Amino acid sequence: MTMKKAYDAVLFGMAILAGLLLVWLMLSVITSVLMRNAGLQPFAWLFTSAEYGLLYMTMLGAPWLVREKGHVHIELVTAALPLHLRRIVSRSVSAACVLVCLILAWQGGDLVLTNIERGDYDTRAYYFPRWMLTIAFPLSFGLMAIEFSRFVFGPNLMHSGEAGIHE
């Protein structure tokens, strides 16, 4: 398997896992509401797993959304620019996104190492090693930096130059 195929498999695997977590969130909320309406106390792990699912769903799906240009950005200004200026602006914005993602990946990696060194645990429902939560930050922001860099150095621009909603 080539490096590109392995990378693509990781990226798509993360996106699929994010989609499955969205389904889990729906099921856990429905179950919790039904249990409350039935006069039962919902399981503690049900609420905690939904909280963790929100974090992981967001972080795992973000790199794929960058690749697919599925993140929110406004093209009102870029649509009014001529092509040569749009290229400059789009690549500059993408470069800024790379820089921000690299900083956040670095800080996330530092947070993970701090959690490991201190032996931090999340103790809401169960004792859960905190690094297992924070590992999503350097992983996702690192992959987002790679994906944004494709818009900096690759043939495609992040901005289409067309204002309005595109699907």
N, C-alpha and C positions, 0 to 999 in steps of 0.2 A: 504494500500500500504506500502510495506516495505521501509526502508531507502535506501537500495541498488536500488530498482526499481525507487524510486523518484529521486535519484542521477543520475541514468542512463537516466531517462526521461529528466532531465535538460540538461545533456551533449548532448544527441542526439537532443534535441530541439534547443540548441545553434548551433549545426552543421547544422541542417536544415535551421535555420534562416540565417546562414552564406552563405549557398548555394543560398537561395532566394536573399540575398543581391548581390551576384555575378550576378544573372540574372538582378537585378535592375541596377547594374553598366553598364551592356551591353546595356540595354534599354536607360538609361539616356545619355550615350555617343552617341549612334546612333541618338537619338532625338536631342541632342545638335548639332551634325554635320549636320544633315538634315536641322535644322532651320538656321544654319549659311549659308549653301549652298543656301538656299532659300532667303537669304538676311534679315532674321529676327534675332532679338536679342534673344538668348536663355534665358529662365527664370532664375533668379538669384538662386532660390531654387534648380534648376536642378543641377548646378555645386556643390553647397554646400552639397546637399544630396549625391552626388557621393563621395565627400571628406569624409563625415561622414561614408558612406558605406564602404569605404576602411578600415577605422579604425575598425569599428564593425565587418566586415567580417573577418579580420585578427584575432582579439581578440576572437571572439566567436567560430571560427573554430579550434583554436589552441589546446584546451584541448582534443578534439576528435581526432585530428591528433596525439597527443602524445599517446593516448590509442591505436590507430591503427598502431603505428610506422610509420606514414606517414610523419613525419618531416625528414629533411635531416640530415643524419649522415653517416660517412664514416667507413666502416668495414674492411678496408685494414689491420689495425693493429690487430684488434680482431680476424680476420679470421686466422691469423698466430699463435695465442696463443693456448696452450692446454686448454681443457675445464675448469680445475680448476682455471687457471689464467684469462681466459675469464670471468668467473663468478665474480672474484674479480674486474677486470677492469670495467666490465659493471655495476656492482652494485655501484662502486665508482663514475663512471661518472653520473649515475642516482642520486646518493646522492648529487653530486655537482649541478645537475640541480634542485633538490628540494630546496637546499639552495638558489640558485639564484632566483628561482621563489618566494620563501617566502620573500626574501628581496624586490623584485619588487612588490609583492602584498602589503607588508607593506607600501612601499613608495607610491604606488598607492592609498591605503586607506588614507594616510596622505594628498595626493593631493586632493582627493575628499572632505575630511573634510575642507581643506583650501579653496577650491572653494565654499563650502557651507557657511563657515564663512564670506568670503569676498563678497559673492553675485556676483561672477564672471559670466559674460555672454560672449558668443561668438557673435560678432556683425557683421559678414560678410554679410549675406543675411537677417537674422532676429535675433532678440534677443533670444538667446537659452542658457539656464542655462548650464554653462560649466561642472558642476558635472555630467550632463547626458551623457557627452562624456567620462569623466575620470573614471566613475564607471566601465567601461569595464576593466580597468587595474587590480584592486584588485580581481574582479570576475574571470577573465580569468587566471591570474597568480596563484591565489589560487587553482583553479581547476587543473591547470597544475602541481602544486606541489603535489596534491593528485595523479594525474595520474603517475607522475615520481616516487612517493613513492611506487607505485605498483610494479615497476621494482626493487626497492631496497629490499622490504620485501616479495614480492610475488614469486610464483614459476617460472614465466617467466622472461627472461632476455630481456633487451632492444636490445642487439646486438645478431644477429642470428649466427654469426661466419662464415658467408658465404660472401665472397667478390663478388662484382658485383651488377647488377641491379636486384631487386626482385619485382615482382608485383603479 
